[in-house]
Amino acid sequence: MVKLRLKRCGRKQRGEGRDLRKVGFYDPIKNQTYLNVPAILYFLEKGAQPTGTVQDILKKAEVFKELCPNQAKFN
């Protein structure tokens, strides 16, 4: 299963795994968010599961409204 994560920003805990494609980042200190919505929708339609934090950010950005109703259900 592919997990949809955002790139970590900041000085601490920079450890990062290999990414398939960069779809956005979130910096909680500066409160900056960048989302590549077409790429995120592509991966969600293909079955990628967002992590809890990413799911919260996508709900605030109203990205799930662009998906079909039967595709907006995640574990």
ZABAPA-415294 format. One record per residue: residue number from 1; residue in one letter; x, y, z of N, C-alpha, C in turn. Coordinates in Angstrom, 2 decimals. Layout:
BEGIN
<r n="NUM" res="A" n_X="X" n_Y="Y" n_Z="Z" ca_X="X" ca_Y="Y" ca_Z="Z" c_X="X" c_Y="Y" c_Z="Z"/>
...
//
This chain:
BEGIN
<r n="1" res="M" n_X="0.85" n_Y="-1.18" n_Z="0.00" ca_X="0.00" ca_Y="0.00" ca_Z="0.00" c_X="0.89" c_Y="1.24" c_Z="0.00"/>
<r n="2" res="V" n_X="0.50" n_Y="2.21" n_Z="-0.76" ca_X="1.22" ca_Y="3.48" ca_Z="-0.84" c_X="0.59" c_Y="4.45" c_Z="0.16"/>
<r n="3" res="K" n_X="1.44" n_Y="5.07" n_Z="0.98" ca_X="0.98" ca_Y="6.09" ca_Z="1.93" c_X="1.27" c_Y="7.46" c_Z="1.34"/>
<r n="4" res="L" n_X="0.31" n_Y="8.34" n_Z="1.44" ca_X="0.46" ca_Y="9.71" ca_Z="0.95" c_X="0.95" c_Y="10.57" c_Z="2.10"/>
<r n="5" res="R" n_X="2.19" n_Y="11.08" n_Z="1.99" ca_X="2.79" ca_Y="11.90" ca_Z="3.04" c_X="3.25" c_Y="13.21" c_Z="2.43"/>
<r n="6" res="L" n_X="3.40" n_Y="14.20" n_Z="3.29" ca_X="3.97" ca_Y="15.47" ca_Z="2.85" c_X="5.41" c_Y="15.54" c_Z="3.32"/>
<r n="7" res="K" n_X="6.24" n_Y="16.29" n_Z="2.62" ca_X="7.65" ca_Y="16.42" ca_Z="2.96" c_X="7.79" c_Y="17.16" c_Z="4.27"/>
<r n="8" res="R" n_X="8.70" n_Y="16.67" n_Z="5.10" ca_X="8.96" ca_Y="17.33" ca_Z="6.38" c_X="9.86" c_Y="18.54" c_Z="6.18"/>
<r n="9" res="C" n_X="9.56" n_Y="19.60" n_Z="6.88" ca_X="10.38" ca_Y="20.80" ca_Z="6.84" c_X="10.82" c_Y="21.13" c_Z="8.25"/>
<r n="10" res="G" n_X="11.90" n_Y="21.82" n_Z="8.37" ca_X="12.38" ca_Y="22.21" ca_Z="9.68" c_X="13.78" c_Y="21.67" c_Z="9.94"/>
<r n="11" res="R" n_X="14.29" n_Y="21.94" n_Z="11.14" ca_X="15.64" ca_Y="21.56" ca_Z="11.47" c_X="15.73" c_Y="20.18" c_Z="12.11"/>
<r n="12" res="K" n_X="14.75" n_Y="19.83" n_Z="12.92" ca_X="14.80" ca_Y="18.57" ca_Z="13.65" c_X="14.07" c_Y="17.48" c_Z="12.88"/>
<r n="13" res="Q" n_X="14.48" n_Y="16.26" n_Z="13.11" ca_X="13.85" ca_Y="15.07" ca_Z="12.53" c_X="13.72" c_Y="15.18" c_Z="11.02"/>
<r n="14" res="R" n_X="14.84" n_Y="15.40" n_Z="10.38" ca_X="14.85" ca_Y="15.54" ca_Z="8.92" c_X="14.81" c_Y="14.19" c_Z="8.20"/>
<r n="15" res="G" n_X="14.91" n_Y="13.09" n_Z="8.93" ca_X="14.92" ca_Y="11.79" ca_Z="8.29" c_X="13.75" c_Y="11.61" c_Z="7.35"/>
<r n="16" res="E" n_X="14.03" n_Y="11.20" n_Z="6.16" ca_X="13.00" ca_Y="11.16" ca_Z="5.12" c_X="13.24" c_Y="9.92" c_Z="4.27"/>
<r n="17" res="G" n_X="12.20" n_Y="9.20" n_Z="3.96" ca_X="12.30" ca_Y="8.06" ca_Z="3.07" c_X="12.28" c_Y="8.51" c_Z="1.62"/>
<r n="18" res="R" n_X="12.48" n_Y="7.55" n_Z="0.74" ca_X="12.47" ca_Y="7.85" ca_Z="-0.69" c_X="11.03" c_Y="8.16" c_Z="-1.11"/>
<r n="19" res="D" n_X="10.88" n_Y="9.15" n_Z="-1.97" ca_X="9.53" ca_Y="9.51" ca_Z="-2.41" c_X="9.31" c_Y="9.10" c_Z="-3.86"/>
<r n="20" res="L" n_X="8.09" n_Y="8.72" n_Z="-4.16" ca_X="7.72" ca_Y="8.39" ca_Z="-5.54" c_X="7.52" c_Y="9.66" c_Z="-6.35"/>
<r n="21" res="R" n_X="6.90" n_Y="10.65" n_Z="-5.71" ca_X="6.65" ca_Y="11.94" ca_Z="-6.36" c_X="6.37" c_Y="12.95" c_Z="-5.26"/>
<r n="22" res="K" n_X="6.88" n_Y="14.14" n_Z="-5.42" ca_X="6.65" ca_Y="15.19" ca_Z="-4.43" c_X="5.29" c_Y="15.81" c_Z="-4.68"/>
<r n="23" res="V" n_X="4.41" n_Y="15.71" n_Z="-3.67" ca_X="3.05" ca_Y="16.22" ca_Z="-3.84" c_X="2.77" c_Y="17.42" c_Z="-2.94"/>
<r n="24" res="G" n_X="3.72" n_Y="17.81" n_Z="-2.11" ca_X="3.51" ca_Y="18.97" ca_Z="-1.27" c_X="4.38" c_Y="18.95" c_Z="-0.03"/>
<r n="25" res="F" n_X="4.28" n_Y="20.04" n_Z="0.75" ca_X="5.00" ca_Y="20.10" ca_Z="2.02" c_X="4.18" c_Y="20.88" c_Z="3.02"/>
<r n="26" res="Y" n_X="4.54" n_Y="20.72" n_Z="4.28" ca_X="3.87" ca_Y="21.42" ca_Z="5.37" c_X="4.92" c_Y="21.79" c_Z="6.40"/>
<r n="27" res="D" n_X="5.01" n_Y="23.07" n_Z="6.73" ca_X="5.93" ca_Y="23.56" ca_Z="7.75" c_X="5.10" c_Y="24.11" c_Z="8.90"/>
<r n="28" res="P" n_X="4.98" n_Y="23.35" n_Z="10.00" ca_X="4.11" ca_Y="23.80" ca_Z="11.09" c_X="4.63" c_Y="25.03" c_Z="11.82"/>
<r n="29" res="I" n_X="5.92" n_Y="25.28" n_Z="11.78" ca_X="6.48" ca_Y="26.43" ca_Z="12.49" c_X="6.10" c_Y="27.72" c_Z="11.75"/>
<r n="30" res="K" n_X="6.27" n_Y="27.74" n_Z="10.45" ca_X="5.92" ca_Y="28.92" ca_Z="9.65" c_X="4.46" c_Y="28.90" c_Z="9.21"/>
<r n="31" res="N" n_X="3.77" n_Y="27.78" n_Z="9.48" ca_X="2.38" ca_Y="27.59" ca_Z="9.09" c_X="2.21" c_Y="27.74" c_Z="7.57"/>
<r n="32" res="Q" n_X="3.13" n_Y="27.12" n_Z="6.82" ca_X="3.08" ca_Y="27.14" ca_Z="5.37" c_X="2.67" c_Y="25.77" c_Z="4.86"/>
<r n="33" res="T" n_X="1.82" n_Y="25.76" n_Z="3.86" ca_X="1.40" ca_Y="24.51" ca_Z="3.24" c_X="1.39" c_Y="24.69" c_Z="1.74"/>
<r n="34" res="Y" n_X="1.96" n_Y="23.72" n_Z="1.04" ca_X="1.88" ca_Y="23.69" ca_Z="-0.42" c_X="1.35" c_Y="22.33" c_Z="-0.82"/>
<r n="35" res="L" n_X="0.30" n_Y="22.29" n_Z="-1.60" ca_X="-0.30" ca_Y="21.04" ca_Z="-2.06" c_X="-0.38" c_Y="21.04" c_Z="-3.58"/>
<r n="36" res="N" n_X="0.14" n_Y="20.00" n_Z="-4.20" ca_X="-0.03" ca_Y="19.80" ca_Z="-5.63" c_X="-1.30" c_Y="18.98" c_Z="-5.80"/>
<r n="37" res="V" n_X="-2.44" n_Y="19.65" n_Z="-5.87" ca_X="-3.75" ca_Y="19.00" ca_Z="-5.82" c_X="-3.95" c_Y="17.99" c_Z="-6.96"/>
<r n="38" res="P" n_X="-3.60" n_Y="18.30" n_Z="-8.22" ca_X="-3.78" ca_Y="17.28" ca_Z="-9.26" c_X="-3.00" c_Y="15.99" c_Z="-8.99"/>
<r n="39" res="A" n_X="-1.78" n_Y="16.11" n_Z="-8.49" ca_X="-0.98" ca_Y="14.92" ca_Z="-8.18" c_X="-1.58" c_Y="14.16" c_Z="-7.00"/>
<r n="40" res="I" n_X="-2.08" n_Y="14.88" n_Z="-5.99" ca_X="-2.69" ca_Y="14.23" ca_Z="-4.83" c_X="-3.94" c_Y="13.48" c_Z="-5.26"/>
<r n="41" res="L" n_X="-4.78" n_Y="14.10" n_Z="-6.08" ca_X="-5.99" ca_Y="13.43" ca_Z="-6.55" c_X="-5.66" c_Y="12.20" c_Z="-7.39"/>
<r n="42" res="Y" n_X="-4.61" n_Y="12.28" n_Z="-8.18" ca_X="-4.19" ca_Y="11.13" ca_Z="-8.99" c_X="-3.85" c_Y="9.94" c_Z="-8.09"/>
<r n="43" res="F" n_X="-3.03" n_Y="10.18" n_Z="-7.05" ca_X="-2.63" ca_Y="9.09" ca_Z="-6.17" c_X="-3.80" c_Y="8.57" c_Z="-5.35"/>
<r n="44" res="L" n_X="-4.69" n_Y="9.45" n_Z="-4.92" ca_X="-5.86" ca_Y="9.00" ca_Z="-4.16" c_X="-6.78" c_Y="8.13" c_Z="-5.02"/>
<r n="45" res="E" n_X="-6.93" n_Y="8.50" n_Z="-6.28" ca_X="-7.76" ca_Y="7.70" ca_Z="-7.19" c_X="-7.14" c_Y="6.34" c_Z="-7.48"/>
<r n="46" res="K" n_X="-5.81" n_Y="6.26" n_Z="-7.41" ca_X="-5.13" ca_Y="4.99" ca_Z="-7.65" c_X="-5.07" c_Y="4.11" c_Z="-6.41"/>
<r n="47" res="G" n_X="-5.56" n_Y="4.61" n_Z="-5.26" ca_X="-5.63" ca_Y="3.78" ca_Z="-4.06" c_X="-4.67" c_Y="4.14" c_Z="-2.95"/>
<r n="48" res="A" n_X="-3.92" n_Y="5.23" n_Z="-3.07" ca_X="-3.01" ca_Y="5.63" ca_Z="-2.01" c_X="-3.81" c_Y="6.05" c_Z="-0.78"/>
<r n="49" res="Q" n_X="-3.29" n_Y="5.75" n_Z="0.41" ca_X="-3.95" ca_Y="6.10" ca_Z="1.66" c_X="-3.20" c_Y="7.26" c_Z="2.31"/>
<r n="50" res="P" n_X="-3.87" n_Y="8.36" n_Z="2.64" ca_X="-3.18" ca_Y="9.47" ca_Z="3.32" c_X="-2.94" c_Y="9.13" c_Z="4.79"/>
<r n="51" res="T" n_X="-1.85" n_Y="9.65" n_Z="5.33" ca_X="-1.60" ca_Y="9.49" ca_Z="6.76" c_X="-2.60" c_Y="10.37" c_Z="7.51"/>
<r n="52" res="G" n_X="-2.66" n_Y="10.23" n_Z="8.82" ca_X="-3.62" ca_Y="10.99" ca_Z="9.61" c_X="-3.45" c_Y="12.49" c_Z="9.48"/>
<r n="53" res="T" n_X="-2.22" n_Y="12.95" n_Z="9.56" ca_X="-1.95" ca_Y="14.38" ca_Z="9.45" c_X="-2.29" c_Y="14.90" c_Z="8.06"/>
<r n="54" res="V" n_X="-1.91" n_Y="14.15" n_Z="7.05" ca_X="-2.20" ca_Y="14.56" ca_Z="5.67" c_X="-3.71" c_Y="14.58" c_Z="5.44"/>
<r n="55" res="Q" n_X="-4.41" n_Y="13.62" n_Z="6.01" ca_X="-5.86" ca_Y="13.58" ca_Z="5.85" c_X="-6.50" c_Y="14.83" c_Z="6.47"/>
<r n="56" res="D" n_X="-6.01" n_Y="15.26" n_Z="7.64" ca_X="-6.53" ca_Y="16.47" ca_Z="8.27" c_X="-6.26" c_Y="17.71" c_Z="7.41"/>
<r n="57" res="I" n_X="-5.06" n_Y="17.80" n_Z="6.86" ca_X="-4.70" ca_Y="18.95" ca_Z="6.02" c_X="-5.54" c_Y="18.97" c_Z="4.75"/>
<r n="58" res="L" n_X="-5.76" n_Y="17.80" n_Z="4.16" ca_X="-6.56" ca_Y="17.73" ca_Z="2.94" c_X="-8.02" c_Y="18.07" c_Z="3.21"/>
<r n="59" res="K" n_X="-8.53" n_Y="17.72" n_Z="4.38" ca_X="-9.90" ca_Y="18.09" ca_Z="4.74" c_X="-10.03" c_Y="19.60" c_Z="4.87"/>
<r n="60" res="K" n_X="-9.04" n_Y="20.23" n_Z="5.51" ca_X="-9.07" ca_Y="21.69" ca_Z="5.66" c_X="-8.98" c_Y="22.39" c_Z="4.31"/>
<r n="61" res="A" n_X="-8.23" n_Y="21.80" n_Z="3.38" ca_X="-8.08" ca_Y="22.39" ca_Z="2.04" c_X="-9.23" c_Y="21.99" c_Z="1.12"/>
<r n="62" res="E" n_X="-10.16" n_Y="21.18" n_Z="1.61" ca_X="-11.34" ca_Y="20.74" ca_Z="0.86" c_X="-10.97" c_Y="20.01" c_Z="-0.42"/>
<r n="63" res="V" n_X="-9.93" n_Y="19.20" n_Z="-0.36" ca_X="-9.51" ca_Y="18.41" ca_Z="-1.51" c_X="-10.44" c_Y="17.23" c_Z="-1.72"/>
<r n="64" res="F" n_X="-11.00" n_Y="16.68" n_Z="-0.64" ca_X="-11.85" ca_Y="15.50" ca_Z="-0.76" c_X="-13.16" c_Y="15.80" c_Z="-1.48"/>
<r n="65" res="K" n_X="-13.56" n_Y="17.06" n_Z="-1.55" ca_X="-14.79" ca_Y="17.41" ca_Z="-2.26" c_X="-14.64" c_Y="17.20" c_Z="-3.77"/>
<r n="66" res="E" n_X="-13.39" n_Y="17.16" n_Z="-4.25" ca_X="-13.15" ca_Y="16.98" ca_Z="-5.67" c_X="-13.16" c_Y="15.51" c_Z="-6.08"/>
<r n="67" res="L" n_X="-13.15" n_Y="14.59" n_Z="-5.09" ca_X="-13.23" ca_Y="13.17" ca_Z="-5.39" c_X="-14.68" c_Y="12.73" c_Z="-5.50"/>
<r n="68" res="C" n_X="-14.90" n_Y="11.61" n_Z="-6.14" ca_X="-16.24" ca_Y="11.03" ca_Z="-6.18" c_X="-16.63" c_Y="10.60" c_Z="-4.77"/>
<r n="69" res="P" n_X="-17.90" n_Y="10.60" n_Z="-4.41" ca_X="-18.31" ca_Y="10.25" ca_Z="-3.05" c_X="-17.88" c_Y="8.86" c_Z="-2.61"/>
<r n="70" res="N" n_X="-17.83" n_Y="7.89" n_Z="-3.51" ca_X="-17.44" ca_Y="6.54" ca_Z="-3.10" c_X="-15.93" c_Y="6.40" c_Z="-2.95"/>
<r n="71" res="Q" n_X="-15.14" n_Y="7.36" n_Z="-3.42" ca_X="-13.69" ca_Y="7.29" ca_Z="-3.30" c_X="-13.17" c_Y="8.03" c_Z="-2.08"/>
<r n="72" res="A" n_X="-14.01" n_Y="8.76" n_Z="-1.37" ca_X="-13.55" ca_Y="9.59" ca_Z="-0.26" c_X="-13.49" c_Y="8.83" c_Z="1.06"/>
<r n="73" res="K" n_X="-13.64" n_Y="7.51" n_Z="1.05" ca_X="-13.60" ca_Y="6.73" ca_Z="2.28" c_X="-12.21" c_Y="6.14" c_Z="2.45"/>
<r n="74" res="F" n_X="-11.59" n_Y="6.41" n_Z="3.59" ca_X="-10.25" ca_Y="5.92" ca_Z="3.88" c_X="-10.26" c_Y="5.21" c_Z="5.22"/>
<r n="75" res="N" n_X="-9.28" n_Y="4.34" n_Z="5.40" ca_X="-9.17" ca_Y="3.60" ca_Z="6.68" c_X="-8.74" c_Y="4.51" c_Z="7.79"/>
//
